[in-house]
Amino acid sequence: MFLSIVIIFFAFLALGVPIGVTLGLAGLSGLYLMGTGIGLFSMAPLQYFSGLDMFTLMAMPFFILAGEIMNKGGITTRLVRFANILSGNLRGGLAHANIIASVFFAGMTGAAVSDTAALGTMLIPAMKEDGYDLDFSAAVTAASSIIGPTIPPSNMMVIYGSLMNVSIAGLFAAGFLPGLVLAGLLMLLSAYISYKRGYPRGKKTTLKEKIFGLKDATIPLLMPIIILGGILSGTFTPTEAAAVAVLYAVVIGFFVLKTLKVADLGPMLIKTARITGVVFLIIGAASILSWVLAINQIPESIAKLLLATTDNPKLILLLILLLMLIVGMFMDIAAALIILGPILHPIAMSIGMDPIHFGITMVLSLNIALMTPPVGACLFVACSISKLTLAQLSKAIWPFIIVEVVALFLVAYIPEISLFLPRLLGF
């Protein structure tokens, strides 16, 4: 039956059926193949609802809305300006500023596609005008955007923690160092390419300009401090923190910077509803398929097969990483997380991995899929902004993909990178 479901799933996917609908149809097909009549079909709506009936998932729309408000309110511009100051007189200064800005932006939204759209709109044209190759400019923008879902707050961590019953606060704490490792490796690669191609240096800044830039960026940089400080100190839950983020963004946009109007709220709420609706459709539909697989003990069978292949924990982890990277290339990352999570989580626990460590490893591996062809969402956004073809951008982004896979293996095989802060904070 499992093979039949796989064939049906990829058949619908090949026909261009949206991933949320494909997951639902695959789940219903599984129920039909089980051959127990209409009674079992009545479980589909219940499983769909139960897949969404989690309070922690409410954090997602709040974080998305907070990011929209901050972006519309001109906060992104301030962050980019400060990142440009921090990159200093380095060769390839704008490329470094692009990566640093992604680190800052990660602390506000945790959404890679939003990062690509917001920073790419400003930095890709600016880099081209400053003498950078267009494909490199688009590639570094798309590549650095996956720092967003790695450094908290992260929507992917919210989904994983909700489904696997793992502390979301612990996952948030664990995301910091892997995100910074990722940023550091991307900056090293950008520096190498910039020296090789003779890209211009960044603009020298005076002490006065640096102080002004820091002052200008203080307001947006306080947002992740408030969010994460409140969560890690136990003042509020991740869901409450997301609501606080929206309140903070509203206060800053309307009353401090005065860059927002009441008329701006409607389009932002509609966009948030659309993004949330798509993700929740995927989660609900995937829960039907996950339930079908679970009651037929498919995850256990896959686990036994994988464990029978080798008893070496490092080789098992390698197989898990390769599976996630390959699946991520062809499937929406939220759907991949929901389907693979219940299958791979027990396997990871059986080889002695910490649940928080595996959660970060899984989130990072699937995040890489956002910039890999053929369905990387960040690639399509960067192509739209730069007017490059997918083939042109795919060729330019491969060095960045290799570096990010190296970062993934470092995080996966050196647990201390992920677990240092959670252990320090008592998780």
N, C-alpha and C positions, 0 to 999 in steps of 0.2 A: 504493500500500500504506500509506503514511504516514497518509493521510486515513482509511483504514479502521481503523487502529489507534487514531487519535484518537477516532473515533466509538465504537468498542468501549470504550475507556477511560472516556469520559464517560457512556456508557450504564450501565456497571457502577456508576460513581460515583453516578449519579442514582437507581439502585435501592437505594442505601444499603449496597453491599458495602464492607467495610473497605478502606482505601486500600492496605494491604499486599497483600491478595488481589487487588484490582483491578489493581495493577501487574503482579503475576505472571500473571494471566489475559491482560492486554494483551500481555505479552511472548510468552506461548505462542501467542496468536492471530497475532502477527507471524510466528512460526516456521511456523505452519500455512499462512499466506498465501504464504510463500516457496515452498511446494510441493515440498520436497526429501525428503519421506518421513520415516520414523521416526528415521533417523540423526541428523538435525538436532535432533530433540526430546531426544536423549540429551545434548545440550550444555547443556540447561537446568539440571540439577543441578550441573554443573561451574561454570557461570557464577554460580549462586546461592552456591556455596561460595566461589568466588574473590572475590566481592563483599564477603565478610566476612573473608577471610583476610588481614587487615592488623593487625599488632601494635599500631599506634597507636589502633585502635578500642577496644582494651581500656581506654583511659583513660576512656571514657564511663561504664561501670558503676561504676568507682571514684569518679569525681567525683559521680555520683548518690548513691552510698552515703555519701560524706563529707557531702554536704548533708543527707541524712536524719538522720545521727547528730548533726550540729551543731544541726539544728532540734529534734530530740527532746530534746537535752541542754539546752535553754533558752538556747542562744546567740543565737537570733533576738531574744529579749526584751531581752537586753543591748544588741544593736545598735540596736534601736528606741529604747531609752531614751537612748542616746548621740546618735542622730540628732535626737531631740527637743530635747536640750540644745543641739546645734549650730545648730538652726533659730532659736533665740533668741526675741526678742520681735517677730518678723516677723508681719505680717498673713497669716493662713492658715498659721500655724506648723505644724500637724499635716500639712497637705498637703506642705509643704517637708520635714518629717521623713520622710514616706512616700517621697519621691523619694531623699533622702539614704540612707535605710535600704536602698533598692534598690541603690544604688551599693555599699554595704558587702556586701550579700547576694550581689551579682554576683561578688565576689572569692572566694566560697566554693563556689558550685554551678554557676553558668553556665546555670541552667535557669529560664526565664521563668515557666512554670506553677507551679513550686515557690515562686518568689518571690510570685506572686499569692496562692497558698494560705496560705503562712506569714505574710506581712505583712497580707494582707487580713483574715484571721481576727482579728487584733488591732486593726488600724487602722481598718477600715471601721466597726465598732460604736463605737469611740472617737471618730471624727470625727463620726458622727451624733449621739452624746450631747453633743458639744461645740458643736453648732449648725450643722454643715455639712449641705448637701443630700446625701441618700443617693446620688443618681445621680452627683454630682460626686465623692464619696468613692470610689465603686466605679470611676469612670472614671480618676481619677488613680492608683489602685492598679494597674489593668490596664495603663495606658499606661506607667507607670514600670517595670513588670516586664520590659519588653524590653531594659532596660539590662543585665539579667542575662546574656544570651547575647552581648552586645556587648563588655563588659569581661571580660577573661579571669579564670579559665579558662572556656572556652566549648565546649560540645559541638558546636555548629555549626562552629566553627573546626576542631575535631578531624576532623570528617567531611570538610570541604572540603579541608583540608591533606592528608588521607590519599588522597582520590580524585584530586586535581589535582597531587599531588607538590609541594606548596608547603610551606615551612617552617612548622610549627605554632608554634614558638617565635617566629618573625617575625610571624605572625598575632596571637599573644597580645600582643606588644609594640605592634602597630598598633592594637589595640582600645581602649587606654586613652583617648586623646584624643577619638575619636569618641563614646565612652560618656559622657565628661564634657561634651562639647558637647551631647549629647542631654539630659543631666540639667539643664544650665544653661538650655536653651530651655524645658524642661518647668516649671522653677521660675519662669521669667519669665511663662509663661502662667498658672500657678497664682496668682502674685502679682496679676496683672491681674484674674483672675476673683474672687479673694478680696477685693480692694478694691472691685470693682464690686458684689459681693453682700453686703459688710459682714461677712465671716467673722471670727471672733475672732483676736486676736493670740496668739502663742505665750507660754508661761509664762517669766517672767524667772527666770534662774538665777544663783546666787552663784558666785564663783570656787571655793569649796569643792565645790559640786555639780558643776561642770565638771571639776575634778580627779578627783573620785570617779567620774564618768561615764567619763572617759578610762581610768582604772585598770580599771574594770569591763569596758570594751570591748577592752582590750589583748589579752587571750587570743584572742578570735575574729579580731581584726584581724591577728594574727601569722600566721594560716593563709595568706592570699593572699600575704603577704610571703615566707613559706617556699617556697610553691609556685612563684611567679613568679621569685623570686630564684634558686632552684635550677635552673629551666629556662633562664633567660636567662644564667646564669653557666656553663652547661654541666655542672653537677654531676650532673644527672639528666635523663632524657628526659621528655616530657609524660606518658607512660604511667607511668613510675616516680614522677613527681611526684604523679599521682593516687593511687597506692598510699600514698605518704607522707602525703597529705592524709587518707586513711582512718585511718592509724596515729595521726596527730596528733589527729584528732577522737575516736578511741577513748580515747586517753590522757587528753585533757581531760575527756571525758564521764564516764569511770569513776573516774579517780584524782585529778583536780584539782578539778573542780566537784562530782563525785560525784552527778550528776543522772541517770545511766543505770543500768539494771539489766540483768543477763544476759538476762532474759526479753524485754527490748526488742529484742534483736538479731534474733530470728526474724521479726517483722513487718517490720522495716526491710529485711532481706535479701530477703524475699518481694516487697516493693514495688519494690525495686531490680531484681529479676529480671523482674518484669512490665514495668516501663518499658523496660528494656534489650531485652527480648524483642520488644516492639512495634517499637522503633526498628530493631533488627537484621532483623526480618521485612521491614520496608519497604526497608532497604538491600539485602538479598539479592534480593528480588523486583524492585526497580528495576534491579539490575545485569543481569538477564535482558533487560529492556526496553531498557536502554541499549546492550547488546551487539547486539541486533537492529537498533536504529537506526544503530549505528556501522557494521555490516557492509553496510548498505544505503546508507551515505554520506548519511544524512539530516542530521546536523549540518553537513556540508560544504555541502549544498544550501541549508539555512537561512542559513548564513553568507554564501554567495554572494548570496542573495536580499536579505539585509539590507544587505550592502555595495553591492549594485547600486542600492539605493534612494537612497543619498546617499554622497558621499565625505567628508563633514564629520564628523570624529571626535566633535565635541560632539553632533551630531544622532544619530549612531549610539549614543552612550552614553545619550542621552535615550530612544531606542527600547528599549534594553536595560532601563533602569530601569522604564519603563512596563510592559514585558512581565513583569518579575519581580513588580511590585506587583499586577498583574492576576492572574497565575497563583497567587500567594500567597494571594489571597482565596478560592480554591476548592480548594486542595490542601494537604496536610500539608507543612510547611516542609522536613522532612528529605527527603521524596520530591521536592519541587520542586528542592532543591539538587542531588540526585543526578542528576535528569533534565536540568536546565538547565545544570548545571556543565560537562559535556563539550561542550555546544553553544555556550555563551556565552563560556567561557574563551578559546578560540582567537580568537574575534572581538575580545574585549577586547585580547588580545595584538597583534592585527593593527593596532589603532589606537593602539598605543604605551602601553597601561596597564601599570603594574607588577603582577605577579601577586599580590603581597600587598595592594596597593591595591584591586584588583578583588575579591579575596577578602573584604575587609572591607565593601566596597560591597555585594556579593551577600548576605553574612550579614545586614547591617543592613536591606536592603530586604525580605528574607524574614522577618526578625524582626517587622517592622511588621505582617505578615500575622497574627501571633498576637493582635492586638487589632482586626482588621477583620472585620466581618460578611461572609459568613454563617457561617464555620467557624473564627473566631479562638478558639483554645483558652483563652486568658486571659480572654476575654469570658465564656465559659461558667462558668469557676471563679468569677469576680467576681459573676456572676448568682446562682450557687448560694449564695454567702456573703451577699450583700445582699438576696436574694429579689426582685430586680428582674427584669422580663422582658427578653429580648434586645433588643426594640424600644426600651425605655426607656434601657437602657445604651448602645445603638448611637447614639442621638440625643445623649447627653451626651458621648460620646467623640470625636466628629468634630473638635472644635477641637484635641484632642491629636494626632489622626492627621495633621492639616494641619501642625502644628508638627514632627512627627517626619518627615514627608516633606520639609520644609524642611531639617531636619538631614541627611537622606539626600542631598539635592542638594548641600549644602555639602561633605559628605565626598566625594561622587563627583567634584565639579568642582574641589575644592581638595586635590590629592594630599598636600600637606604635613601636613594634619591626621592622615592615617593613617601617613605614611611618616617623620615627624620622628623618633619614637623608634626604629623599626627601623634607620634609617640611623645614628642616634647609637650604636646597639649593634652595628653592623656587619653587619646582615642585608641 
